């Protein structure tokens, strides 16, 4: 139909316009439905990958727990001293814990690392008697001697049950007032505020629940806790502010070198834990922890002592080492003159051993670009179970299923056949990332 004909009949023109509008609306609706379906498919796929990554991370945690349990099973032989070291199955990444692919999808894998919590100092074992160890660690990070002494005393006062300051020559007999006066002195306001108007600094006088709680202690700055110049320290400094006054600034130090395997500056978080029995495992303690202990015990070069400990327990190798050279008993530690003298001198500061019972597990599951991280603290122990009818039935079923009769009998208590020594690994703390 020609334009001229449409013009002669306006109704036909209106109908054509309505049809065009209907076509446009239907087209928009179709595109909207397609966009919505595509978006939902994308979100569903993303959630699927997130769930898969989460399950892979959980698989990594389970793998680490099995390794910890098996290591305890293998070490229960009466003829072999029980010890924990870097060559154990739980500690070696190549033992099925690094980039492990599950199924046929090469883009889906997990990695897991296990760290010995008793290779660090237990923060709740710090007291006035070993305050020198705290002070040494703080000096190694970068505080000067006077500031390190103040912060070490503040950490002790935070957790001890009394209200008497651990700081020598404190300006007040009550700890909250003593540190408040130090703060005013540092800010140049000591003579401007009357003593009755001074607000005391609050101390919990209880054990630390987490290592992060150190950030609440007087004098502990983000640089001291996280390590000078680390991204976390810069973030916390921008958000909450840095040190006030002239105290508590990190100084550059050259005598405390950083080991080549450390990728970032060290802070208090790298030295301490709140788990364990308060005995340092010399087989798993990292270089900086051993160096601090040696220096606090009076050695003029703690780094050399730490180097020697690592060379001995690793057989002179940096990687791919086993436990053949690890310290298996206390006598092995004392047999080496340098290491033995350091441990003996440090016995009053912090006891040293060769066993561990608490571990930190960090697992990452990854599907393509989507990842999930799980972190738990697990406690490991050997416990005695009493055999009963239910236990016997489960025992027989387990033997038939897993063909582990030989290993099971080795765990049986030889003095009392009605008892079985069984390894347990329990998760005591989980962290959300």
GUMAR-634407 format. One record per residue: residue in one letter; z, y, x of N, C-alpha, C in turn. Coordinates in steps of 0.02 Angstrom, whole numbers, padded with zeros to 5 digits, always signed. Example, Ala and Ser with C-alpha at 12.3 -4.5 7.8 and 13.67 -1.06 7.14 Angstrom:
2
A+00390-00284+00660+00390-00225+00615+00390-00165+00660/S+00354-00112+00642+00357-00053+00684+00394+00002+00645/
This chain:
433
X+00000-00059+00043+00000+00000+00000+00000+00062+00045/X-00040+00110+00027-00047+00170+00068+00012+00218+00056/X+00020+00263+00103+00073+00314+00097+00061+00358+00035/X-00003+00370+00022-00019+00412-00035+00003+00379-00099/X-00006+00313-00103+00015+00277-00163+00091+00278-00172/X+00127+00272-00116+00200+00274-00120+00224+00343-00144/X+00189+00392-00120+00209+00460-00140+00198+00470-00215/X+00147+00436-00243+00136+00443-00315+00189+00406-00355/X+00223+00355-00322+00275+00316-00357+00339+00318-00316/X+00382+00367-00325+00443+00376-00284+00489+00315-00287/X+00489+00277-00342+00534+00220-00346+00518+00168-00293/X+00455+00158-00281+00436+00110-00229+00460+00133-00159/X+00459+00197-00147+00483+00223-00082+00558+00211-00073/X+00596+00221-00128+00668+00210-00126+00683+00136-00112/X+00646+00093-00145+00656+00021-00134+00642+00002-00061/X+00589+00030-00033+00572+00015+00037+00627+00038+00084/X+00654+00098+00070+00709+00123+00112+00770+00079+00107/X+00786+00057+00046+00844+00013+00037+00834-00053+00074/X+00773-00079+00071+00759-00142+00107+00769-00133+00182/X+00744-00076+00206+00753-00062+00279+00827-00058+00297/X+00866-00024+00255+00938-00019+00269+00972-00088+00267/X+00953-00129+00219+00981-00196+00214+00964-00237+00277/X+00902-00231+00300+00883-00267+00361+00924-00243+00421/X+00934-00177+00425+00974-00150+00480+01046-00175+00478/X+01075-00175+00418+01145-00197+00410+01151-00271+00427/X+01104-00311+00402+01106-00383+00418+01098-00396+00492/X+01055-00356+00524+01046-00364+00597+01110-00348+00635/X+01143-00293+00614+01207-00274+00646+01259-00329+00635/X+01262-00355+00574+01310-00408+00560+01296-00470+00602/X+01232-00486+00609+01214-00545+00649+01235-00535+00722/X+01220-00475+00749+01240-00462+00817+01316-00463+00825/X+01352-00437+00774+01425-00437+00777+01452-00508+00778/X+01423-00551+00735+01445-00621+00734+01431-00655+00799/X+01372-00641+00828+01355-00672+00893+01403-00647+00947/X+01418-00581+00947+01464-00553+00997+01533-00583+00989/X+01557-00589+00926+01623-00617+00914+01626-00690+00936/X+01574-00728+00920+01573-00799+00940+01572-00805+01016/X+01533-00762+01049+01529-00764+01122+01597-00746+01153/X+01629-00693+01125+01694-00672+01150+01746-00727+01141/X+01746-00758+01082+01794-00811+01070+01782-00871+01116/X+01719-00886+01129+01703-00940+01175+01727-00924+01246/X+01718-00859+01265+01742-00838+01332+01817-00842+01337/X+01852-00816+01286+01926-00819+01286+01950-00891+01285/X+01919-00933+01244+01939-01003+01241+01929-01037+01309/X+01872-01022+01341+01860-01051+01407+01911-01028+01458/X+01930-00962+01454+01979-00935+01500+02047-00967+01489/X+02066-00974+01425+02131-01006+01410+02131-01079+01432/X+02075-01111+01424+02070-01181+01446+02080-01185+01522/X+02048-01140+01559+02056-01141+01632+02127-01122+01652/X+02158-01075+01615+02228-01058+01629+02273-01118+01618/X+02262-01154+01564+02302-01214+01550+02291-01267+01603/X+02228-01276+01624+02214-01325+01676+02247-01305+01742/X+02244-01240+01759+02275-01217+01820+02351-01227+01817/X+02380-01214+01758+02452-01224+01749+02470-01298+01758/X+02430-01342+01730+02444-01414+01737+02435-01437+01809/X+02386-01408+01844+02376-01425+01915+02435-01403+01957/X+02462-01343+01942+02521-01320+01979+02580-01367+01966/X+02588-01389+01903+02641-01436+01887+02630-01503+01924/X+02567-01523+01930+02552-01584+01969+02573-01576+02041/X+02563-01515+02069+02585-01503+02137+02660-01508+02145/X+02697-01480+02096+02770-01486+02096+02791-01560+02094/X+02758-01598+02050+02775-01669+02044+02760-01707+02109/X+02705-01690+02142+02688-01721+02206+02742-01708+02258/X+02764-01645+02261+02816-01628+02310+02881-01664+02295/X+02900-01670+02232+02962-01704+02213+02957-01778+02232/X+02899-01809+02220+02890-01879+02240+02897-01887+02316/X+02868-01840+02354+02873-01844+02427+02946-01837+02449/X+02983-01791+02419+03053-01782+02437+03093-01846+02421/X+03079-01875+02365+03115-01936+02345+03097-01994+02391/X+03033-02003+02405+03012-02058+02449+03040-02050+02519/X+03043-01987+02543+03071-01976+02609+03143-01998+02612/X+03180-01986+02557+03250-02007+02555+03255-02083+02551/X+03209-02115+02516+03208-02188+02513+03197-02218+02582/X+03148-02190+02618+03131-02218+02683+03186-02207+02735/X+03228-02156+02723+03279-02139+02773+03347-02170+02758/X+03350-02217+02710+03414-02248+02693+03426-02313+02731/X+03384-02329+02778+03395-02388+02819+03456-02377+02863/X+03501-02426+02863+03564-02419+02900+03554-02417+02976/X+03496-02441+03000+03485-02444+03071+03456-02379+03099/X+03436-02333+03056+03405-02272+03078+03447-02213+03055/X+03464-02166+03100+03503-02108+03078+03463-02066+03028/X+03497-02041+02978+03463-02001+02928+03461-01928+02951/X+03400-01901+02953+03391-01831+02971+03328-01805+02936/X+03321-01740+02933+03263-01708+02903+03231-01662+02954/X+03163-01665+02958+03128-01627+03009+03058-01609+02984/X+03023-01570+03026+02957-01544+03007+02905-01599+03000/X+02916-01657+03030+02868-01711+03026+02877-01755+02965/X+02925-01740+02921+02935-01780+02861+02876-01773+02814/X+02868-01822+02770+02812-01823+02724+02811-01762+02678/X+02870-01737+02660+02873-01679+02615+02850-01615+02648/X+02853-01613+02715+02838-01551+02752+02766-01547+02775/X+02730-01602+02775+02663-01603+02805+02610-01588+02751/X+02574-01532+02759+02523-01514+02709+02467-01565+02702/X+02453-01601+02757+02397-01648+02754+02414-01711+02714/X+02477-01719+02695+02498-01777+02656+02484-01766+02582/X+02422-01753+02565+02402-01746+02495+02431-01685+02461/X+02437-01630+02498+02467-01570+02467+02424-01507+02479/X+02366-01514+02508+02326-01455+02525+02256-01462+02494/X+02238-01417+02448+02173-01417+02416+02156-01485+02387/X+02202-01513+02348+02192-01579+02318+02150-01572+02255/X+02093-01607+02254+02047-01604+02197+02065-01660+02148/X+02071-01642+02084+02085-01691+02032+02023-01700+01988/X+02005-01762+01974+01947-01775+01932+01883-01764+01970/X+01830-01749+01932+01763-01740+01961+01745-01667+01971/X+01790-01622+01954+01777-01551+01959+01801-01525+02026/X+01755-01508+02071+01774-01483+02137+01806-01414+02134/X+01798-01379+02078+01827-01313+02071+01899-01315+02047/X+01924-01375+02031+01993-01383+02006+02034-01418+02059/X+02084-01384+02086+02125-01415+02138+02194-01381+02141/X+02239-01413+02176+02305-01382+02186+02325-01387+02259/X+02369-01342+02278+02400-01343+02345+02475-01332+02335/X+02515-01364+02376+02587-01359+02369+02620-01357+02438/X+02671-01317+02444+02710-01311+02506+02784-01322+02490/X+02819-01355+02535+02890-01368+02527+02926-01336+02586/X+02977-01297+02572+03016-01262+02624+03089-01283+02619/X+03118-01295+02676+03188-01315+02679+03233-01254+02672/X+03270-01250+02619+03316-01194+02609+03372-01194+02660/X+03388-01253+02687+03442-01256+02736+03416-01246+02807/X+03354-01224+02812+03329-01197+02875+03342-01123+02880/X+03377-01095+02829+03396-01024+02828+03472-01019+02824/X+03498-00959+02835+03570-00948+02830+03589-00939+02757/X+03644-00970+02737+03669-00962+02669+03707-00895+02665/X+03681-00851+02623+03709-00784+02617+03782-00785+02594/X+03801-00835+02556+03869-00840+02530+03917-00872+02580/X+03893-00885+02640+03937-00908+02694+03950-00853+02745/X+03927-00793+02729+03938-00736+02774+04005-00704+02758/X+04046-00696+02809+04113-00668+02801+04129-00625+02861/X+04189-00599+02863+04209-00556+02919+04208-00595+02985/X+04218-00661+02982+04220-00701+03043+04152-00709+03077/X+04098-00705+03038+04032-00711+03068+03989-00649+03054/X+04022-00592+03047+03986-00530+03034+03940-00511+03092/X+03956-00536+03152+03913-00522+03209+03843-00552+03200/X+03839-00610+03166+03774-00640+03152+03734-00595+03105/X+03766-00569+03052+03733-00522+03007+03709-00460+03045/X+03751-00434+03087+03734-00373+03123+03675-00386+03170/X+03674-00443+03202+03619-00460+03248+03553-00464+03210/X+03553-00496+03152+03492-00502+03112+03467-00433+03093/X+03512-00390+03071+03492-00323+03049+03465-00282+03107/X+03495-00290+03165+03470-00255+03224+03401-00280+03244/X+03390-00345+03238+03325-00373+03255+03270-00346+03208/X+03287-00332+03146+03238-00304+03100+03223-00232+03117/X+03273-00194+03142+03257-00127+03164+03310-00074+03158/X+03368-00089+03129+03422-00039+03125+03454-00030+03194/X+03483+00029+03206+03521+00038+03267+03590+00005+03259/X+03627+00001+03312+03689-00038+03312+03740-00012+03260/X+03747+00054+03256+03797+00083+03210+03778+00068+03137/X+03714+00079+03120+03692+00066+03051+03696-00008+03035/X+03679-00051+03083+03682-00123+03072+03753-00145+03058/X+03801-00116+03093+03872-00133+03082+03894-00113+03012/X+03872-00055+02989+03891-00032+02922+03863-00078+02868/X+03799-00095+02874+03766-00136+02823+03794-00207+02824/X+03807-00234+02883+03836-00301+02888+03904-00303+02853/X+03944-00251+02864+04009-00248+02830+04001-00241+02755/X+03951-00202+02733+03940-00192+02661+03919-00258+02628/X+03879-00298+02662+03859-00364+02634+03920-00409+02627/X+03963-00409+02678+04024-00450+02674+04068-00425+02618/X+04076-00359+02612+04119-00331+02560+04091-00343+02490/X+04025-00349+02484+03995-00361+02419+04018-00427+02389/X+04026-00479+02432+04040-00545+02406+04113-00567+02415/X+04151-00536+02461+04220-00559+02469+04262-00536+02409/X+04319-00568+02400+04359-00557+02339+04407-00498+02345/X+04417-00471+02405+04465-00417+02412+04430-00349+02407/X+04469-00297+02407+04442-00229+02404+04453-00191+02469/X+04471-00226+02522+04481-00195+02588+04415-00194+02626/X+04394-00139+02652+04330-00136+02687+04330-00178+02750/X+04275-00215+02761+04268-00256+02822+04246-00213+02881/X+04227-00152+02868+04202-00107+02920+04260-00082+02964/X+04256-00092+03029+04308-00064+03073+04309+00012+03069/X+04369+00040+03073+04378+00113+03071+04347+00145+03008/X+04355+00111+02952+04329+00137+02889+04367+00201+02870/X+04332+00249+02838+04365+00313+02821+04413+00309+02762/X+04421+00249+02732+04466+00241+02675+04488+00169+02672/X+04546+00157+02642+04572+00088+02639+04543+00049+02580/X+04508+00082+02534+04477+00048+02478+04401+00048+02489/X+04370-00011+02483+04300-00018+02505+04252+00028+02467/X+04261+00035+02402+04216+00078+02364+04219+00150+02387/X+04279+00176+02401+04287+00244+02425+04263+00251+02497/X+04274+00200+02537+04254+00203+02608+04179+00214+02615/X+04140+00175+02578+04067+00182+02584+04042+00244+02548/X+04076+00267+02496+04058+00329+02463+04067+00388+02511/X+04122+00387+02550+04133+00439+02600+04080+00438+02654/X+04061+00377+02676+04007+00371+02726+03942+00401+02699/X+03929+00389+02636+03867+00414+02606+03868+00491+02603/X+03924+00519+02583+03929+00592+02581+03923+00622+02652/X+03954+00588+02700+03949+00611+02769+03877+00610+02794/X+03840+00558+02775+03770+00553+02796+03727+00607+02764/X+03745+00626+02702+03707+00678+02667+03730+00749+02684/X+03781+00754+02727+03806+00819+02746+03848+00852+02693/X+03878+00812+02648+03918+00840+02593+03991+00820+02597/X+04012+00794+02653+04080+00767+02659+04133+00819+02646/X+04125+00879+02671+04176+00930+02662+04169+00970+02598/X+04115+00958+02561+04102+00999+02502+04129+00967+02438/X+04148+00904+02442+04172+00868+02382+04245+00848+02394/X+04287+00863+02346+04357+00843+02351+04363+00768+02344/X+04414+00740+02378+04422+00667+02377+04430+00641+02306/X+04464+00679+02263+04475+00654+02194+04411+00656+02153/X+04359+00692+02177+04295+00695+02140+04243+00646+02167/X+04260+00609+02218+04212+00561+02247+04206+00501+02202/X+04144+00482+02186+04131+00423+02146+04124+00362+02192/X+04169+00313+02187+04165+00256+02232+04102+00214+02220/X+04077+00183+02272+04021+00136+02266+04047+00070+02240/X+04010+00041+02193+04033-00021+02160+04013-00082+02201/X+04061-00127+02210+04049-00191+02243+04066-00247+02194/X+04025-00300+02191+04037-00353+02142+04096-00397+02161/X+04108-00406+02226+04161-00450+02250+04154-00521+02223/X+04092-00544+02219+04075-00612+02200+04016-00636+02242/X+04005-00701+02240+03949-00729+02278+03882-00701+02253/X+03834-00699+02298+03767-00679+02280+03735-00733+02236/X+03704-00711+02181+03669-00758+02138+03598-00770+02163/X+03567-00719+02191+03501-00724+02221+03500-00683+02285/X+03452-00696+02328+03444-00656+02389+03422-00586+02371/X+03382-00579+02318+03359-00512+02297+03416-00464+02282/X+03475-00492+02268+03533-00450+02253+03553-00407+02313/X+03529-00424+02371+03542-00383+02431+03518-00312+02422/X+03466-00302+02381+03439-00235+02371+03489-00189+02337/X+03541-00217+02307+03592-00176+02275+03648-00156+02322/X+03649-00184+02382+03703-00172+02430+03691-00106+02465/X+03745-00070+02477+03741-00006+02512+03709-00014+02581/X+03657+00026+02593+03625+00026+02659+03565-00020+02664/X+03555-00065+02616+03497-00110+02619+03437-00076+02586/X+03391-00053+02627+03332-00019+02603+03275-00070+02591/X+03223-00050+02555+03166-00095+02546+03136-00118+02613/X+03133-00074+02662+03106-00093+02728+03149-00147+02761/X+03215-00141+02754+03260-00190+02784+03254-00256+02748/X+03248-00255+02683+03248-00318+02644+03180-00353+02649/X+03126-00317+02635+03060-00348+02633+03027-00352+02702/X+03046-00307+02747+03013-00302+02812+02978-00234+02816/X+02985-00198+02872+02957-00131+02877+02881-00130+02868/X+02858-00086+02822+02786-00078+02813+02752-00129+02769/X+02789-00177+02741+02758-00227+02697+02740-00194+02630/X+02690-00221+02594+02672-00191+02530+02730-00187+02481/X+02773-00239+02481+02830-00239+02435+02878-00182+02453/X+02889-00171+02518+02934-00117+02539+02906-00049+02519/X+02841-00039+02528+02811+00024+02509+02815+00035+02433/X+02804-00018+02395+02807-00012+02322+02878+00008+02300/X+02929-00027+02325+02998-00013+02306+03020+00056+02331/X+02996+00077+02388+03013+00143+02414+02984+00197+02369/X+02922+00189+02348+02891+00238+02304+02926+00240+02235/X+02948+00182+02211+02977+00178+02145+03050+00200+02144/X+03088+00181+02195+03161+00195+02194+03183+00242+02249/X+03139+00258+02296+03157+00303+02350+03180+00266+02412/X+03174+00300+02469+03194+00270+02532+03264+00291+02552/X+03282+00282+02615+03349+00299+02638+03361+00374+02634/X+03423+00393+02616+03442+00464+02613+03481+00481+02676/X+03473+00541+02701+03510+00562+02760+03480+00533+02824/X+03522+00530+02875+03499+00508+02942+03507+00434+02954/X+03544+00400+02911+03557+00328+02922+03502+00285+02891/X+03503+00222+02914+03465+00168+02883+03389+00177+02887/X+03366+00198+02944+03294+00202+02957+03275+00148+03008/X+03218+00114+02996+03195+00062+03041+03166+00094+03104/X+03187+00068+03161+03161+00091+03224+03113+00039+03254/X+03064+00063+03291+03018+00017+03325+03055-00016+03383/X+03050-00082+03386+03084-00119+03439+03034-00167+03471/X+03035-00170+03537+02987-00213+03573+03020-00275+03600/X+03086-00276+03605+03118-00334+03636+03122-00394+03589/X+03116-00383+03524+03116-00438+03476+03045-00450+03453/X+03009-00491+03489+02939-00503+03472+02934-00545+03409/X+02878-00538+03375+02865-00577+03315+02823-00638+03335/X+02842-00699+03316+02803-00758+03333+02731-00752+03308/X+02685-00785+03343+02614-00779+03326+02599-00806+03257/X+02640-00853+03232+02626-00881+03166+02654-00840+03109/X+02689-00786+03125+02715-00741+03072+02662-00688+03058/X+02639-00684+02996+02584-00640+02979+02608-00571+02957/X+02672-00561+02948+02697-00497+02923+02764-00483+02955/X+02786-00419+02954+02853-00403+02980+02907-00439+02940/X+02960-00458+02974+03014-00495+02942+03067-00449+02914/X+03099-00472+02859+03154-00435+02829+03211-00483+02814/X+03263-00458+02782+03321-00499+02766+03302-00560+02723/X+03253-00553+02680+03233-00608+02636+03208-00668+02675/X+03187-00658+02737+03161-00713+02778+03216-00750+02816/X+03277-00726+02813+03333-00756+02850+03382-00793+02805/X+03383-00776+02740+03439-00798+02698+03417-00838+02637/X+03464-00878+02613+03459-00914+02550+03527-00912+02517/X+03530-00933+02454+03595-00940+02420+03608-01013+02403/X+03567-01058+02429+03573-01129+02414+03594-01168+02477/X+03620-01227+02465+03638-01271+02521+03712-01270+02535/X+03731-01313+02582+03801-01323+02598+03826-01277+02654/X+03783-01234+02679+03806-01188+02731+03803-01217+02801/X+03755-01261+02814+03743-01289+02880+03669-01283+02896/X+03653-01252+02953+03584-01239+02971+03552-01302+03001/X+03495-01323+02973+03459-01381+03000+03417-01358+03059/X+03436-01380+03118+03401-01358+03179+03330-01385+03183/X+03315-01438+03144+03248-01467+03145+03198-01428+03102/X+03222-01388+03056+03177-01352+03011+03185-01277+03014/X+03235-01252+03048+03246-01180+03052+03187-01147+03088/X+03159-01093+03061+03103-01059+03094+03125-01021+03157/X+03077-00999+03194+03089-00967+03259+03137-00907+03253/X+03125-00863+03204+03165-00802+03201+03237-00816+03183/X+03250-00869+03143+03318-00887+03126+03355-00914+03187/X+03323-00958+03225+03353-00985+03286+03366-00930+03337/X+03318-00884+03343+03327-00830+03392+03386-00786+03374/X+03394-00770+03310+03450-00729+03289+03516-00764+03302/X+03519-00829+03288+03581-00866+03299+03599-00868+03373/X+03549-00880+03416+03561-00882+03488+03585-00815+03514/X+03555-00762+03490+03574-00695+03513+03644-00676+03489/X+03660-00694+03427+03727-00680+03401+03779-00719+03439/X+03760-00778+03465+03807-00819+03504+03815-00795+03575/X+03778-00742+03594+03788-00713+03660+03731-00722+03708/X+03678-00756+03689+03621-00765+03734+03583-00700+03738/X+03563-00680+03798+03529-00617+03807+03456-00619+03785/X+03428-00678+03779+03359-00684+03755+03354-00741+03705/X+03368-00725+03643+03367-00776+03591+03298-00805+03580/X+03245-00765+03593+03177-00790+03582+03161-00849+03627/X+03185-00846+03690+03172-00902+03736+03208-00965+03713/X+03269-00959+03688+03305-01017+03663+03269-01046+03602/X+03245-01003+03557+03208-01026+03498+03144-01062+03519/X+03110-01035+03569+03049-01068+03595+03065-01137+03620/X+03121-01144+03655+03139-01209+03683+03155-01260+03628/X+03190-01237+03577+03207-01283+03521+03143-01308+03488/X+03096-01262+03476+03033-01282+03444+02993-01329+03488/X+02992-01317+03554+02955-01361+03599+02985-01431+03599/X+03052-01435+03598+03085-01500+03600+03071-01540+03537/X+03083-01509+03479+03078-01546+03416+03006-01561+03397/X+02957-01525+03427+02887-01538+03412+02852-01574+03470/X+02889-01593+03520+02858-01629+03576+02808-01586+03614/X+02818-01520+03615+02773-01476+03652+02710-01458+03615/X+02701-01481+03553+02640-01466+03515+02653-01415+03461/X+02603-01375+03446+02610-01324+03393+02598-01353+03324/X+02554-01403+03319+02541-01434+03255+02527-01508+03265/X+02517-01544+03212+02503-01616+03214+02557-01653+03252/X+02620-01636+03238+02676-01669+03272+02711-01715+03223/X+02749-01762+03250+02788-01807+03208+02862-01797+03223/X+02903-01844+03199+02975-01837+03207+03003-01874+03267/X+02960-01898+03310+02984-01938+03367+03026-01897+03415/X+03016-01831+03415+03054-01788+03461+03106-01745+03425/X+03114-01755+03360+03162-01715+03322+03233-01734+03342/X+03280-01688+03328+03351-01702+03339+03375-01747+03283/X+03393-01809+03299+03412-01857+03248+03487-01858+03235/X+03526-01839+03284+03599-01838+03277+03627-01778+03313/X+03690-01763+03300+03722-01706+03333+03723-01715+03409/X+03729-01778+03431+03729-01791+03502+03664-01771+03535/X+03608-01778+03498+03544-01759+03526+03541-01684+03539/X+03573-01645+03496+03573-01573+03505+03612-01554+03568/X+03670-01586+03576+03713-01568+03632+03687-01595+03698/X+03639-01642+03695+03613-01673+03757+03573-01623+03798/X+03540-01576+03767+03503-01525+03803+03550-01469+03822/X+03552-01450+03886+03601-01402+03910+03593-01334+03876/X+03532-01308+03873+03522-01241+03844+03536-01241+03769/X+03506-01289+03734+03515-01292+03661+03587-01309+03644/X+03616-01357+03680+03684-01378+03666+03734-01322+03677/X+03725-01284+03731+03771-01229+03744+03765-01174+03691/X+03704-01162+03666+03694-01113+03613+03728-01135+03550/X+03719-01198+03530+03749-01224+03469+03825-01223+03474/X+03851-01241+03532+03924-01240+03542+03951-01169+03536/X+03916-01121+03566+03938-01051+03562+03932-01023+03492/X+03883-01049+03454+03872-01024+03386+03912-01060+03333/X+03952-01110+03352+03987-01151+03303+04036-01109+03261/X+04064-01057+03290+04109-01014+03251+04072-00965+03206/X+04008-00954+03221+03968-00909+03180+03935-00945+03122/X+03905-01002+03137+03870-01039+03085+03859-01111+03109/X+03883-01161+03072+03875-01231+03095+03802-01253+03093/X+03786-01300+03136+03718-01326+03143+03718-01401+03131/X+03667-01426+03095+03661-01497+03082+03589-01520+03083/X+03576-01580+03056+03509-01609+03058+03487-01633+02989/X+03526-01621+02936+03508-01645+02869+03500-01586+02822/X+03462-01599+02768+03450-01549+02716+03452-01581+02648/X+03471-01541+02598+03475-01567+02530+03444-01521+02478/X+03424-01460+02497+03396-01413+02449+03330-01387+02477/X+03279-01386+02434+03211-01368+02455+03179-01322+02404/X+03136-01278+02429+03097-01234+02386+03025-01259+02384/X+02999-01268+02324+02931-01294+02314+02889-01239+02282/X+02832-01223+02313+02786-01174+02285+02718-01207+02279/X+02693-01212+02218+02630-01246+02204+02582-01198+02169/X+02519-01202+02187+02467-01161+02155+02412-01206+02129/X+02398-01201+02065+02341-01234+02035+02285-01185+02026/X+02223-01206+02040+02167-01160+02037+02107-01194+02005/X+02078-01160+01956+02016-01183+01923+01968-01124+01926/X+01918-01129+01970+01873-01072+01980+01912-01013+02008/X+01908-00956+01973+01944-00896+01994+02012-00889+01960/X+02030-00936+01917+02093-00933+01881+02145-00975+01919/X+02204-00946+01929+02256-00982+01966+02323-00976+01930/X+02367-01023+01945+02435-01023+01918+02482-01044+01973/X+02538-01008+01981+02586-01022+02033+02652-01042+02001/X+02680-01098+02025+02746-01121+02003+02791-01124+02064/X+02854-01103+02055+02903-01105+02109+02969-01132+02083/X+02996-01181+02116+03060-01210+02096+03102-01223+02158/X+03167-01227+02147+03214-01249+02198+03241-01317+02176/X+03236-01367+02219+03255-01435+02202+03311-01459+02248/X+03360-01492+02219+03416-01522+02257+03406-01598+02260/X+03415-01626+02318+03404-01698+02329+03469-01731+02349/X+03482-01792+02320+03544-01826+02335+03537-01901+02325/X+03580-01939+02358+03585-02010+02347+03647-02023+02304/X+03637-02059+02249+03692-02071+02203+03698-02146+02189/X+03759-02167+02173+03773-02237+02160+03770-02251+02085/X+03728-02300+02065+03722-02320+01996+03752-02390+01988/X+03785-02402+01932+03815-02467+01918+03765-02509+01877/X+03753-02569+01899+03707-02614+01863+03739-02637+01797/X+03701-02633+01743+03721-02663+01679+03660-02698+01650/X+03664-02721+01588+03609-02758+01559+03547-02714+01553/X+03556-02652+01532+03499-02606+01525+03468-02593+01592/X+03510-02584+01642+03486-02571+01709+03447-02631+01735/X+03472-02691+01724+03439-02752+01748+03370-02759+01716/X+03364-02745+01650+03299-02751+01616+03250-02700+01645/X+03273-02639+01655+03229-02588+01684+03210-02606+01755/X+03258-02635+01792+03245-02656+01860+03190-02709+01863/X+03194-02759+01820+03143-02811+01821+03075-02784+01801/X+03074-02739+01751+03010-02710+01729+02979-02669+01785/X+03021-02632+01820+02996-02591+01875+02968-02635+01931/X+03003-02690+01946+02979-02735+01999+02912-02764+01980/X+02904-02784+01918+02841-02814+01897+02784-02762+01899/X+02800-02702+01877+02748-02651+01872+02727-02624+01940/X+02774-02609+01982+02759-02575+02045+02762-02619+02106/X+02784-02681+02097+02788-02727+02154+02830-02697+02210/X+02888-02671+02192+02931-02637+02241+02996-02676+02253/X+02995-02740+02244+03057-02778+02251+03088-02770+02319/X+03047-02771+02371+03075-02766+02439+03110-02700+02451/X+03076-02645+02430+03106-02579+02440+03168-02572+02397/X+03165-02600+02337+03223-02595+02292+03284-02630+02322/X+03274-02689+02350+03330-02725+02379+03360-02688+02438/X+03319-02651+02475+03346-02614+02531+03391-02558+02508/X+03381-02534+02447+03424-02481+02421+03488-02509+02391/X+03491-02574+02383+03551-02603+02352+03611-02598+02398/X+03669-02583+02369+03730-02579+02407+03750-02649+02431/X+03752-02658+02497+03765-02724+02525+03838-02746+02514/X+03882-02697+02509+03952-02714+02500+03968-02731+02428/X+03931-02705+02381+03943-02717+02310+03877-02727+02274/X+03856-02789+02259+03791-02802+02228+03785-02770+02158/X+03841-02752+02128+03837-02721+02061+03816-02648+02065/X+03810-02621+02125+03793-02551+02133+03725-02543+02166/X+03691-02490+02149+03627-02473+02180+03629-02400+02201/X+03609-02387+02262+03605-02318+02287+03535-02293+02270/X+03533-02240+02230+03469-02217+02203+03457-02144+02222/X+03397-02126+02243+03382-02056+02261+03365-02014+02200/X+03395-01956+02194+03381-01909+02140+03356-01844+02169/X+03307-01814+02135+03284-01747+02150+03287-01707+02085/X+03329-01656+02084+03340-01616+02023+03318-01544+02035/X+03284-01516+01986+03265-01446+01990+03325-01403+01968/X+03349-01361+02013+03408-01320+01998+03390-01248+01980/X+03328-01226+01996+03308-01158+01981+03232-01156+01977/X+03206-01123+01927+03134-01114+01920+03118-01039+01917/X+03064-01019+01949+03044-00949+01951+02977-00941+01916/X+02969-00885+01881+02906-00871+01845+02866-00820+01885/X+02803-00835+01894+02758-00789+01931+02706-00760+01882/
